[in-house]
Structures are given as C-alpha cells and as structure tokens.
Amino acid sequence: MTSPNDVVSAVTKHPAYQELLRKRNRMSLTFFGLTVVIYAGFILTLAFDPELFSRPVGNMTMTIGVLSAILVLVSAVILVSTYVYISNKVYDPLLAKIVRDVA
C-alpha cells in the first residue's frame, strides 16, 4: 500500500503535472496583470485627475466615479468567475487524471 507522501511525490514529479503548473501559473499571471491594470488605472486616475470622477455621465445624475467603481467591481467578479470556471473545467480534471495515473 502506498502512503500519501509517496503519491504526492509521484504526482509532483509527473511530466503532465509540471506542464499543468506552467499553464496554471501563466493563466494566474495573466489574471493578476489584468487586475493590476484595472485597479491601478482606477486609483491613478483618482489620484491625478479627481475632477474627472465628479463629472456626471451624460444627462444622468450618476458620476463617472460611481460608474467606474461599479465597472471595477464587475470586472473583479468576471475575472474571479472566469478563473474558477477554467480551474474547475480544465485544471481539476487534468489533476485528477494525473493522480489516477500515479496511484
């Protein structure tokens, strides 16, 4: 009978697992970069042009600041949802297959 440590060691040495890590890290960095650009853009605009956020959107009473804050929040929900979807549909089945190969 194999111990859990043996299975973990075998999985981490498996070539498919190494490829899975590379793909997952690349995707994580992409999502991280998008998040940094969105949040940094919002904060830097607020820091260097605060008057922009006080302007109304068209003829509405909502300001550009409120609209951009809502868009930042919606983008975060979309990014997290997309990451979870890809992780559940692509990476988790691959990891399960690797564990089955090793065990």
KARA-V998089 format. One record per pair of residues at least 12 apart in sequence whose C-alpha atoms are under 7 Angstrom apart, sorted by sequence separation. I is the first residue (numbers start at 0). J is the second residue. D is the distance in Angstrom with one decimal. If there is no record, write none. Layout:
i | j | d
I | J | D
I | J | D
//
This chain:
i | j | d
51 | 63 | 6.9
52 | 64 | 3.9
37 | 71 | 6.8
30 | 78 | 7.0
16 | 97 | 6.8
15 | 97 | 7.0
10 | 97 | 6.7
10 | 98 | 6.3
10 | 101 | 6.4
9 | 101 | 6.3
6 | 101 | 6.8
6 | 102 | 6.5
//
